[in-house]
Amino acid sequence: MPRAKRGFKKRRRHKKVLERASGFVLGAKNKFRRTAELVDRAFIYAYRDRRNKKRDFRTLWIARLSAAAADCNISYSRLIAALKKAEVKLDRKVLSDIAIADPKGFGAIVEQVRGLAPTN
């Protein structure tokens, strides 16, 4: 049986991996074995961090809302409970944008639901 040198297939596979490593530095962009490992790891990090980004943004919106609610003399948890009770359909992202861009408008929303806030 003749020997198969895998020229075209191997070159195509290597080229695909090396193109994905275009921004890497030193041997990480042109030595195939190391590059293949680093590209695989980069895909794992990218997959994980696409999910973590959602978590990080939600944390940011909550921190902004908490600060804006404190300016209106209400806690974040009471504000969210009052908004749910009043059936206000604004999510945390939109509320934090309102709190930054239009503090008076955010204050009006808080005043509208203040009576529904739980008191302990």
PELINKA-V299670 format. One record per residue. N is the residue number from 0. RES is the residue in three letters. PHI is phi as a letter, one per 30 degrees, with the letter a starting at -180 (* if undefined). OMEGA is omega in whole degrees, -180 to 180 (NA if undefined). Layout:
n = <N,N>
res = <RES,RES>
phi = <PHI,PHI>
omega = <OMEGA,OMEGA>
//
This chain:
n = <0,1,2,3,4,5,6,7,8,9,10,11,12,13,14,15,16,17,18,19,20,21,22,23,24,25,26,27,28,29,30,31,32,33,34,35,36,37,38,39,40,41,42,43,44,45,46,47,48,49,50,51,52,53,54,55,56,57,58,59,60,61,62,63,64,65,66,67,68,69,70,71,72,73,74,75,76,77,78,79,80,81,82,83,84,85,86,87,88,89,90,91,92,93,94,95,96,97,98,99,100,101,102,103,104,105,106,107,108,109,110,111,112,113,114,115,116,117,118,119>
res = <MET,PRO,ARG,ALA,LYS,ARG,GLY,PHE,LYS,LYS,ARG,ARG,ARG,HIS,LYS,LYS,VAL,LEU,GLU,ARG,ALA,SER,GLY,PHE,VAL,LEU,GLY,ALA,LYS,ASN,LYS,PHE,ARG,ARG,THR,ALA,GLU,LEU,VAL,ASP,ARG,ALA,PHE,ILE,TYR,ALA,TYR,ARG,ASP,ARG,ARG,ASN,LYS,LYS,ARG,ASP,PHE,ARG,THR,LEU,TRP,ILE,ALA,ARG,LEU,SER,ALA,ALA,ALA,ALA,ASP,CYS,ASN,ILE,SER,TYR,SER,ARG,LEU,ILE,ALA,ALA,LEU,LYS,LYS,ALA,GLU,VAL,LYS,LEU,ASP,ARG,LYS,VAL,LEU,SER,ASP,ILE,ALA,ILE,ALA,ASP,PRO,LYS,GLY,PHE,GLY,ALA,ILE,VAL,GLU,GLN,VAL,ARG,GLY,LEU,ALA,PRO,THR,ASN>
phi = <*,d,d,c,c,i,e,d,d,d,d,d,d,d,d,d,d,d,d,d,c,d,c,d,c,h,d,d,c,b,c,e,d,d,d,d,d,d,d,d,d,d,d,d,d,d,d,d,d,d,d,d,d,d,d,d,d,d,d,d,d,d,d,d,d,d,d,d,d,d,d,c,i,b,d,d,d,d,d,d,d,d,d,d,d,d,h,d,c,c,d,d,d,d,d,d,d,d,d,d,d,b,e,d,d,d,d,d,d,d,d,d,c,e,d,c,d,d,b,c>
omega = <-178,-179,177,-176,174,-173,-174,-177,-180,-180,180,180,179,-179,180,180,-177,177,179,-179,-172,-178,-178,-176,177,-176,-178,-180,-177,175,-165,-173,179,-179,-179,178,-176,177,177,180,179,178,179,179,-179,179,-179,-173,171,177,180,180,178,179,-178,180,178,177,178,-180,-180,178,179,180,179,179,-180,178,178,176,180,177,174,180,-179,-176,178,178,-179,179,180,178,178,-179,179,-180,174,-173,177,179,-175,179,-178,179,-180,176,178,-179,-180,-173,-174,-178,179,177,177,177,178,177,-179,180,-179,-176,-175,-179,-180,-178,179,177,180,NA>
//
